[in-house]
Amino acid sequence: MKKSAKPTIFLLLSVLTIITFFVLASVGLKLKYEQMLLQKDNYLKALKTEEERNTKLIAEYQNQTDEERIVSIAETELKLIRNSEPAAILRIDKIKIEKINGVLKEKYE
């Protein structure tokens, strides 16, 4: 009996198909990996620019809220005068406070 070449051809085609599938899958994965690396780099650049922007905004905020700047604007543009003395001085007798505390304790007990 003659041996047929069909099983050998079928086996060879199956092996070539499997090898082709693995090669295409590895190329696809490599392309996806490179694409994700580029995306990561873009996100890192965007993060760095946002951090720089945040730092600039913090510096601008500190500049705008500086006491010397606010006082100079108030004095020059608004013609305000800085009050060096307290508006009022309250003097309370310690004995009166103790009497009031005693009355309140008796009331709520």
C-alpha positions in Angstrom: 0.0 0.0 0.0 1.0 3.5 -0.8 1.3 5.9 2.0 -0.8 9.0 1.4 0.7 12.5 1.7 -2.6 14.0 3.0 -1.9 13.6 6.8 1.6 15.1 6.4 0.2 18.1 4.4 -2.6 18.6 7.0 -0.1 18.5 9.9 2.2 20.9 8.1 -0.6 23.4 7.4 -1.8 23.1 11.0 1.6 23.9 12.4 2.0 26.8 10.0 -1.4 28.1 11.0 -0.6 27.9 14.7 2.8 29.6 14.2 1.2 32.4 12.1 -1.4 32.9 14.8 1.3 33.2 17.5 3.4 35.6 15.4 0.4 37.8 14.7 -0.7 37.8 18.3 2.8 38.7 19.5 3.1 41.5 17.0 -0.4 42.8 18.1 0.6 42.7 21.7 3.9 44.5 21.0 2.0 47.3 19.1 -0.5 47.6 21.9 2.3 47.8 24.5 4.1 50.5 22.5 0.8 52.4 22.2 0.3 52.2 25.9 3.8 53.4 26.6 3.2 56.5 24.4 -0.1 57.1 26.2 1.7 56.8 29.6 4.3 59.3 28.5 1.6 61.7 27.4 -0.2 61.4 30.7 3.0 62.0 32.6 3.7 65.2 30.6 0.1 66.4 31.2 0.5 65.6 34.9 3.8 67.6 35.1 2.3 70.6 33.3 -0.7 70.5 35.7 1.6 70.3 38.7 3.6 73.4 37.4 0.3 75.2 36.8 -0.8 74.4 40.4 2.5 75.6 41.8 2.1 78.9 39.8 -1.4 79.3 41.1 -0.3 78.8 44.7 2.5 81.4 44.2 0.0 83.8 42.7 -2.5 83.2 45.6 0.3 83.9 48.1 1.2 87.1 46.3 -2.4 88.3 46.2 -3.0 87.5 49.9 0.2 89.1 51.2 -0.5 91.4 54.1 1.9 94.1 52.9 0.2 94.2 49.5 -3.3 94.4 51.1 -2.3 97.1 53.5 -0.6 99.2 50.8 -3.7 98.9 48.6 -6.0 99.8 51.5 -3.9 102.9 52.4 -3.2 104.2 48.8 -6.4 103.3 46.8 -9.0 103.2 49.6 -7.5 105.8 51.8 -7.9 103.6 54.9 -6.0 104.2 58.1 -4.6 101.3 60.2 -5.9 101.4 63.7 -3.2 100.8 66.2 -5.3 101.0 69.3 -8.0 98.4 70.2 -11.6 99.5 69.6 -12.7 98.8 73.1 -11.3 97.4 76.3 -13.6 95.2 78.4 -12.9 94.8 82.1 -14.9 92.2 84.0 -14.7 91.5 87.7 -13.7 88.0 88.5 -15.9 87.9 91.6 -19.0 88.8 89.6 -18.2 85.9 87.2 -17.9 83.5 90.0 -21.2 84.7 91.5 -23.0 84.2 88.2 -21.5 80.7 87.7 -22.7 79.8 91.2 -26.3 81.1 90.5 -26.3 79.1 87.2 -25.2 75.9 88.9 -27.9 76.3 91.5 -30.5 76.9 88.8 -29.7 73.9 86.7 -29.1 71.4 89.5 
